[in-house]
Amino acid sequence: MKGKPELWLTPLHRAEWTSAVAQHVFRKSLTGAQARQLYNNFERDRVAGLWLEIELPSTVFEICIELARIYTPRLGTRTIDTLHVAAALELKAERFWTFDDRQKKLAKAVGLKTT
């Protein structure tokens, strides 16, 4: 973030982030209070414009379906993996950031630069 890259924030990202924090509470690696603080910090950063908020194009789900049909038998991708990659493709992302190995393999397979 040091170089202030332009990072998109879609409703999909917000949903995934919220779910990830909630999963940590479920696994007891975060307390409810810690999760609330994370949610508050995220919202503060969102309101401050840290990310570029953008909607998903209407074609994302059709691309997601096509990616699943072509790549899931070989890579074992989940719906959320193909949806993230489809969003990156449709938004013409220059770089795809992920910590998920399946998403990274799929992104590379469709020609996205990964980080």
Steps between C-alpha positions, in 0.01 A plus 500: 500500500806721534492600134126574527386261229145542376318205654143415412244412761191325365199374696655154452818610680302649785297180539810281487686714752207502742465124469872447559492702822189313616673169426785603732246564777346158433845336525567702816811666359325837547259616768175674417651825628805460275275430202291811572821705510608355166157575350519857634854550365401362161197728481709800606753425224221444247334832582841671485535379141789257546351285225325584175147369544365344183198289409528161333413499130179313418698251287707372793276203576497378139882517494507323838289217358726464199816498713348233725409283203846526346736512800335344805538140377876556479571749781230421756391862523198599703225738392656782700833442321346519155289799602803696621695424184200579279467836674869575441467410133187706445644800686819473291722463808871552445593278793317234704578488873413185694623276780297209362694244296202393288412858413861569411520194272179600326609864464827390344318255271291782356797733459472728802817618672493382861651629821 
